[in-house]
């Protein structure tokens, strides 16, 4: 009976012992999550910088924007020459130009926030996946420790040095 239990335990250990888990792999995965968070901060800085460029372009294009609004106003009111504008016409053009400017600015800001949110969601998904991997590796570390304890106890019980089998296949393949 003792031999049957020993053989069964040995078979289980050989099957379970096919993979080895590097020590502290779960700690390394925490470092990966920290790296993802730091990377996210840098990505958000880039998104802000790109949005700032678009806002600066919008500022630089104010004269063109104003002229387009003025042209639309002239065609809508059938005014051929801007010198014929009344003070109310100029106020209306300025108000429309300002409204258009702020609408475009809001659109840039909205896109910036949308892209940042999407980037944050992606980073959180990566962290969630990494956390799951960390949990899995931690369970494998515990399994590896348990397997080593069983091998040690089995070796003490039987007097057999099972470590002679550990890595034997790789050694044999390497010698070919």
C-alpha positions, 0 to 999 in steps of 0.5 A: 500500500505504501508503494502504491501511495508513493507511486501515485504521489510521484506521478502527481508530482511529475505531472504537476512539476512540468512547469516551474514558476520564477520566484517573486513573479507576482511581485514583478507583475505589480511592478508592471501595473505601476509601469502601466500607471506611470505610462498612462500619466505620460500618455495623458500629457501627450494628449493634452499637448496635442489638444493644446496644439489644436487650441493654438491653431484655433487661436491662430485661425481666428482671422480666417474664422471671422472672415468665413463668418463675415462671408456667410453673413454677407451672402445671407443678407445679400450685402456686397461690400463689408463697408455697408455693414451697420453696427448691428451687422458687425455685432452679429458677425462678432457674436457668431464668430465668437460662438463658433470659436467657443463651439470649436474649442468645446469640441477640441476639449470634448475630444481631448477628454474622450481620448483621455477617458478611453486611454484610462479605460484601456490602462485599467483593463491592462491593470485588471488583466495584469492583476489576474495574471498576478493572482494566477502566478501567486497560486502557481507559486503556492502550488510550486511550494506545496509540490516542493514540500511534498517532494521533500517529505516523500524523499524523506519517507522513501529515501529517494532523491527525486531532484534527479528527475527535475530538469532531466528532459531538458538536459537530455534534449540539450545533449543531443 
